[in-house]
Amino acid sequence: MPFLPLYIQGLGVKGGNVELYSGLAFSLTALASGLVAPIWGRLADEHGRKVMMVRASIVMTLTMGGLAFVPNVWWLLGLRLLMGFFSGYIPNSTAMIASQAPKDKSGYALGTLSTAMVSGTLIGPSLGGLLAQWFGMSNVFLIVGGLLALATFLTIFFVHENFEPVPKGEMLSSKEIINKVSNKQILFGLLVTTFIIQITSQSIEPFVTLYIKTLTTNTNNLMFISGLIVSAVGLSAMLSSSFLGRLGDKYGSHRLILIGLVFTFVIYLPMALVQNPWQLGILRFLLGFGTGALMPSVNSLLSKITPKEGVSRIFAYAQMCSNLGMVTGPLVGSAIAGYISYRAAIVGTSLFVVVNIIWSFINFRKYLGRRSIL
């Protein structure tokens, strides 16, 4: 991802269109993935999560490797769109763990999975940048395609699922699945919370490097410093997700969500007031501890209130809300940054966190005195 704009430029795109097509390349995948997630979720409930993971990893292998051979930007956008339509590895792995882990350990199990995902997100951009320097940009897609082929092999032979197929005539509709959810208010509240979490986590990502540039006059190590600051939030989230998952299992994931949101607001707002890159870096590192509490806790609650026969569909809806937030966040943040300022965009993001705190408090108010929402 770090060099995708440069790769698009190398395909003959010039001027401001580079930013436009780069934005499309990022957002089309997330948008397509979000829109088709419920369809794949139903098929996963019908045929199992593992087969959906294999399907997703095979298509990712072909589309990512195919990016090395695209003749123009339209082919690149087409493959990115195709990748989004056939995605679903992460939500299905989440659903598999949620359906098979003991309910009282789901926070820890999903926190461990979150650690793995954050680790990949943290390592991927740095590794991709190095590989691009060593082997050239187009060859990186072939290398990543090879890694995805390895993931496919590992999934086929080493991932085991305890799944009993449901006869087609007995398959529940999505409406019936939702009606069987033990607490529909909590379900819809968590889906909205997921959407807002992704808005707030993604809104400043498009311009964070440009914001860092305004905080320093030393541009010699700008990319290195920016990389450290961008990665800081992932590092602390990686270190804390499993531990925070255990706390959620012990004291209630709903409480951990509220604490994580309040902590996120307390850390986020001062980012608009920093005077140098290192202050921003420290705040982003602290922010990761709030981030590490949120999505594993949301997923843990979803797993506890969802009937086993519909877990893939419910997590697919959560993935849809997450992806739509990933599309909305950068658009909102970039718009505020472009029309007002970077600092105003960070303040605006903080207000989204406040909205999420109020929403979650209303959603969980009946259960704050209990350890569990069940």
C-alpha positions as CSV (number, residue, x, y, z in Angstrom):
1,M,0.0,0.0,0.0
2,P,2.7,2.7,0.7
3,F,3.8,2.9,-2.9
4,L,0.5,2.3,-4.6
5,P,0.2,6.1,-5.6
6,L,3.7,5.8,-7.2
7,Y,2.7,2.6,-9.0
8,I,-0.4,4.3,-10.4
9,Q,1.8,7.2,-11.5
10,G,4.0,4.7,-13.3
11,L,0.9,3.5,-15.2
12,G,0.7,6.8,-17.0
13,V,-1.6,8.8,-14.6
14,K,-0.5,12.4,-14.2
15,G,-1.2,15.4,-12.0
16,G,-4.0,15.5,-9.5
17,N,-5.5,12.4,-11.0
18,V,-2.9,10.3,-9.1
19,E,-4.6,11.2,-5.8
20,L,-8.0,10.6,-7.2
21,Y,-7.2,7.1,-8.6
22,S,-5.2,6.2,-5.4
23,G,-8.2,7.1,-3.3
24,L,-10.4,4.9,-5.6
25,A,-8.0,2.0,-5.4
26,F,-8.2,2.1,-1.6
27,S,-11.9,2.8,-1.2
28,L,-13.3,0.5,-4.0
29,T,-12.0,-2.6,-2.2
30,A,-13.5,-1.7,1.1
31,L,-16.8,-0.5,-0.4
32,A,-17.3,-3.7,-2.5
33,S,-16.3,-5.9,0.5
34,G,-18.8,-4.2,2.7
35,L,-21.7,-4.4,0.2
36,V,-21.3,-8.2,-0.5
37,A,-20.4,-9.2,3.1
38,P,-24.0,-10.3,4.0
39,I,-24.1,-12.6,0.9
40,W,-20.8,-14.3,1.8
41,G,-22.0,-14.5,5.5
42,R,-25.1,-16.5,4.5
43,L,-23.0,-18.9,2.4
44,A,-20.6,-19.3,5.3
45,D,-23.5,-20.2,7.6
46,E,-24.6,-22.7,5.0
47,H,-21.3,-24.3,4.0
48,G,-18.9,-23.4,6.8
49,R,-16.4,-20.6,7.5
50,K,-13.3,-22.5,6.3
51,V,-14.5,-22.9,2.7
52,M,-15.2,-19.1,2.6
53,M,-11.7,-18.4,3.9
54,V,-10.1,-20.7,1.2
55,R,-12.3,-19.0,-1.5
56,A,-11.2,-15.5,-0.3
57,S,-7.5,-16.4,-0.1
58,I,-7.4,-18.0,-3.6
59,V,-9.0,-14.9,-5.1
60,M,-6.6,-12.6,-3.2
61,T,-3.7,-14.6,-4.4
62,L,-4.7,-14.2,-8.0
63,T,-5.8,-10.5,-7.9
64,M,-2.8,-9.3,-5.8
65,G,-0.4,-11.2,-8.0
66,G,-2.2,-9.9,-11.1
67,L,-1.5,-6.3,-10.1
68,A,2.1,-6.9,-11.3
69,F,0.8,-7.2,-14.9
70,V,-1.8,-4.5,-15.3
71,P,-1.3,-2.4,-18.4
72,N,-3.2,0.7,-17.1
73,V,-5.0,2.1,-14.1
74,W,-8.4,0.7,-15.2
75,W,-7.2,-2.8,-14.9
76,L,-5.7,-2.0,-11.5
77,L,-9.1,-0.6,-10.3
78,G,-10.9,-3.6,-11.7
79,L,-8.7,-6.1,-9.8
80,R,-9.0,-4.1,-6.6
81,L,-12.8,-4.1,-7.1
82,L,-12.7,-7.9,-7.7
83,M,-10.6,-8.3,-4.6
84,G,-13.3,-6.5,-2.6
85,F,-16.1,-8.6,-4.0
86,F,-14.4,-11.9,-3.1
87,S,-12.9,-10.8,0.2
88,G,-14.0,-12.2,3.6
89,Y,-11.0,-14.0,5.1
90,I,-10.8,-11.9,8.2
91,P,-14.5,-11.7,9.1
92,N,-14.8,-15.5,8.5
93,S,-11.8,-16.2,10.7
94,T,-13.3,-13.9,13.3
95,A,-16.6,-15.7,13.1
96,M,-14.9,-19.1,13.3
97,I,-13.1,-18.2,16.5
98,A,-16.3,-16.6,17.9
99,S,-18.3,-19.7,17.2
100,Q,-15.8,-22.2,18.6
101,A,-14.1,-20.4,21.5
102,P,-15.8,-20.9,25.0
103,K,-18.0,-17.9,25.7
104,D,-16.1,-16.9,28.8
105,K,-12.8,-16.9,26.9
106,S,-14.1,-15.2,23.7
107,G,-12.6,-11.8,24.6
108,Y,-9.1,-13.3,25.0
109,A,-9.4,-15.4,21.9
110,L,-10.6,-12.5,19.7
111,G,-8.0,-10.2,21.3
112,T,-5.3,-12.7,20.3
113,L,-6.7,-12.7,16.7
114,S,-6.8,-8.9,16.8
115,T,-3.1,-8.9,17.9
116,A,-2.3,-11.0,14.8
117,M,-4.2,-8.7,12.5
118,V,-2.7,-5.5,13.9
119,S,0.8,-7.1,13.7
120,G,0.2,-7.7,10.0
121,T,-1.0,-4.2,9.5
122,L,2.0,-2.9,11.3
123,I,4.6,-5.0,9.5
124,G,3.0,-4.9,6.0
125,P,3.7,-1.3,5.0
126,S,7.2,-1.3,6.2
127,L,8.0,-4.7,4.6
128,G,6.3,-3.6,1.4
129,G,8.4,-0.4,1.2
130,L,11.6,-2.3,1.7
131,L,10.7,-4.9,-0.9
132,A,9.8,-2.2,-3.4
133,Q,13.3,-0.7,-3.0
134,W,15.0,-4.0,-3.3
135,F,13.0,-5.7,-6.0
136,G,10.9,-3.0,-7.7
137,M,7.2,-2.2,-7.2
138,S,5.7,-4.7,-9.6
139,N,7.7,-7.6,-8.2
140,V,6.3,-6.8,-4.7
141,F,2.8,-7.9,-5.9
142,L,4.2,-11.2,-7.0
143,I,5.9,-11.7,-3.7
144,V,2.7,-10.8,-1.8
145,G,0.8,-13.2,-4.1
146,G,3.2,-15.9,-3.1
147,L,2.6,-15.2,0.6
148,L,-1.2,-15.3,0.0
149,A,-0.7,-18.7,-1.8
150,L,1.1,-19.8,1.4
151,A,-1.9,-18.6,3.5
152,T,-4.2,-20.6,1.3
153,F,-2.1,-23.7,1.8
154,L,-2.0,-23.2,5.5
155,T,-5.8,-22.7,5.7
156,I,-6.6,-25.8,3.7
157,F,-4.3,-28.2,5.6
158,F,-4.0,-26.7,9.1
159,V,-7.2,-24.8,9.9
160,H,-9.9,-27.2,11.3
161,E,-13.5,-26.2,11.8
162,N,-16.1,-28.0,13.9
163,F,-19.0,-27.3,11.5
164,E,-22.2,-29.2,10.9
165,P,-23.9,-28.2,7.6
166,V,-27.5,-27.1,7.9
167,P,-29.8,-28.7,5.3
168,K,-30.9,-26.0,2.8
169,G,-34.6,-26.4,3.8
170,E,-33.8,-25.7,7.4
171,M,-31.5,-22.7,6.8
172,L,-32.8,-19.7,8.7
173,S,-33.3,-16.4,6.9
174,S,-31.3,-13.3,8.0
175,K,-34.6,-11.9,9.5
176,E,-35.0,-15.2,11.5
177,I,-31.4,-15.0,12.7
178,I,-31.9,-11.5,13.9
179,N,-35.1,-12.5,15.7
180,K,-33.2,-15.2,17.5
181,V,-30.5,-12.8,18.8
182,S,-30.8,-12.6,22.5
183,N,-30.7,-8.8,22.6
184,K,-31.5,-7.0,19.4
185,Q,-30.9,-3.5,20.9
186,I,-27.3,-4.4,21.8
187,L,-26.8,-5.9,18.3
188,F,-27.9,-2.8,16.4
189,G,-26.0,-0.6,18.9
190,L,-22.8,-2.6,18.3
191,L,-23.1,-2.3,14.5
192,V,-23.5,1.5,14.8
193,T,-20.5,1.5,17.3
194,T,-18.4,-0.5,14.8
195,F,-19.2,2.0,12.0
196,I,-18.2,5.0,14.1
197,I,-15.1,3.3,15.5
198,Q,-13.8,2.9,11.9
199,I,-14.7,6.5,11.0
200,T,-12.7,7.8,13.9
201,S,-9.7,5.4,13.4
202,Q,-9.5,6.1,9.6
203,S,-10.4,9.8,9.3
204,I,-6.9,11.3,9.8
205,E,-4.9,8.5,8.1
206,P,-4.9,10.2,4.7
207,F,-3.2,13.4,5.9
208,V,-1.3,12.3,9.0
209,T,2.1,12.5,7.2
210,L,1.2,16.0,5.8
211,Y,0.2,17.1,9.4
212,I,3.6,15.9,10.7
213,K,5.3,17.9,8.0
214,T,3.7,21.1,9.4
215,L,5.0,20.3,12.9
216,T,8.7,20.3,11.9
217,T,11.2,22.2,9.8
218,N,13.5,19.2,9.5
219,T,12.4,17.2,6.4
220,N,15.6,15.0,6.2
221,N,14.0,12.1,8.0
222,L,10.4,13.0,7.4
223,M,9.4,9.6,6.0
224,F,11.1,7.7,8.7
225,I,9.6,9.8,11.5
226,S,6.2,9.6,9.8
227,G,6.5,5.8,9.6
228,L,7.2,5.6,13.3
229,I,4.3,7.8,14.2
230,V,1.8,6.1,11.9
231,S,2.9,2.7,13.3
232,A,2.9,3.7,16.9
233,V,-0.9,3.2,17.3
234,G,-0.6,-0.3,15.9
235,L,2.3,-1.2,18.1
236,S,0.5,-0.4,21.4
237,A,-2.7,-2.0,20.1
238,M,-0.8,-5.2,19.3
239,L,0.8,-5.2,22.8
240,S,-2.5,-4.7,24.6
241,S,-5.3,-6.5,22.7
242,S,-4.9,-10.0,24.3
243,F,-4.5,-8.5,27.8
244,L,-7.5,-6.2,27.4
245,G,-9.5,-9.1,26.0
246,R,-8.9,-11.0,29.3
247,L,-10.1,-7.9,31.2
248,G,-13.2,-7.8,29.1
249,D,-13.9,-11.5,29.9
250,K,-13.5,-10.8,33.6
251,Y,-15.2,-7.4,34.1
252,G,-17.5,-7.1,31.0
253,S,-16.7,-6.2,27.4
254,H,-19.5,-3.6,27.5
255,R,-17.6,-1.7,30.3
256,L,-14.3,-2.1,28.4
257,I,-15.9,-0.5,25.3
258,L,-17.0,2.6,27.3
259,I,-13.6,2.9,29.0
260,G,-11.8,2.5,25.7
261,L,-13.9,5.2,24.0
262,V,-13.5,7.7,26.9
263,F,-9.7,7.0,26.9
264,T,-9.7,7.5,23.1
265,F,-11.3,10.9,23.4
266,V,-8.9,12.0,26.2
267,I,-6.0,11.1,23.9
268,Y,-7.4,12.2,20.6
269,L,-8.3,15.8,21.3
270,P,-4.8,16.9,22.4
271,M,-3.5,15.7,19.0
272,A,-5.0,18.9,17.5
273,L,-2.8,21.0,19.9
274,V,0.6,19.3,19.6
275,Q,3.6,21.4,18.6
276,N,6.1,18.8,17.4
277,P,6.1,15.3,15.9
278,W,7.2,13.6,19.0
279,Q,4.3,14.8,21.0
280,L,2.0,13.5,18.3
281,G,3.9,10.2,18.3
282,I,3.5,9.7,22.1
283,L,-0.2,10.4,21.8
284,R,-0.7,8.0,19.0
285,F,1.2,5.3,20.9
286,L,-1.2,5.9,23.9
287,L,-4.2,5.9,21.5
288,G,-3.4,2.2,20.6
289,F,-4.3,1.1,24.1
290,G,-7.8,2.4,23.5
291,T,-8.0,0.9,20.1
292,G,-6.8,-2.4,21.4
293,A,-9.8,-2.5,23.7
294,L,-12.5,-1.6,21.2
295,M,-13.0,-4.1,18.3
296,P,-12.1,-7.3,20.3
297,S,-14.7,-6.2,22.9
298,V,-17.3,-5.5,20.2
299,N,-16.6,-8.9,18.5
300,S,-16.7,-10.7,21.9
301,L,-20.2,-9.2,22.7
302,L,-21.4,-10.1,19.2
303,S,-20.3,-13.7,19.7
304,K,-22.1,-13.9,23.0
305,I,-25.5,-12.6,21.8
306,T,-25.6,-14.4,18.4
307,P,-27.1,-17.8,17.8
308,K,-24.5,-20.3,16.6
309,E,-26.3,-21.0,13.3
310,G,-26.1,-17.3,12.3
311,V,-22.7,-16.2,13.6
312,S,-21.2,-15.7,10.1
313,R,-24.1,-13.5,9.0
314,I,-24.0,-11.3,12.0
315,F,-20.2,-10.9,11.7
316,A,-20.7,-10.2,8.0
317,Y,-23.0,-7.3,8.9
318,A,-20.4,-6.1,11.4
319,Q,-17.8,-6.3,8.6
320,M,-20.1,-4.3,6.3
321,C,-20.5,-1.5,8.9
322,S,-16.7,-1.6,9.5
323,N,-15.9,-1.3,5.8
324,L,-18.5,1.5,5.3
325,G,-16.8,3.3,8.2
326,M,-13.4,2.8,6.5
327,V,-14.8,4.5,3.4
328,T,-16.6,7.3,5.2
329,G,-13.8,8.2,7.6
330,P,-11.1,9.2,5.1
331,L,-13.7,11.2,3.0
332,V,-14.9,13.1,6.1
333,G,-11.4,13.7,7.5
334,S,-9.9,14.8,4.2
335,A,-12.9,17.1,3.5
336,I,-12.5,18.9,6.8
337,A,-8.7,19.1,6.5
338,G,-9.0,20.4,2.9
339,Y,-11.6,23.1,3.6
340,I,-10.6,24.1,7.1
341,S,-7.3,22.6,8.5
342,Y,-5.7,19.5,9.8
343,R,-6.3,20.5,13.4
344,A,-10.0,21.1,12.7
345,A,-10.2,17.6,11.2
346,I,-8.7,16.1,14.4
347,V,-11.2,18.0,16.5
348,G,-14.0,16.8,14.3
349,T,-12.8,13.2,14.7
350,S,-12.9,13.8,18.5
351,L,-16.5,14.8,18.3
352,F,-17.3,11.5,16.5
353,V,-15.7,9.8,19.5
354,V,-18.0,11.8,21.8
355,V,-21.0,10.7,19.8
356,N,-19.9,7.1,20.1
357,I,-19.5,7.5,23.9
358,I,-23.0,8.8,24.3
359,W,-24.4,6.2,21.9
360,S,-22.7,3.3,23.7
361,F,-23.7,4.6,27.2
362,I,-27.3,4.7,26.0
363,N,-26.9,1.2,24.5
364,F,-25.4,-0.3,27.7
365,R,-27.0,1.7,30.4
366,K,-29.2,-1.2,31.7
367,Y,-26.1,-3.4,32.0
368,L,-23.5,-1.2,33.6
369,G,-24.2,-2.7,37.0
370,R,-23.7,-6.3,35.7
371,R,-20.6,-8.2,34.6
372,S,-22.4,-9.5,31.5
373,I,-25.1,-8.3,29.1
374,L,-26.6,-11.8,29.0
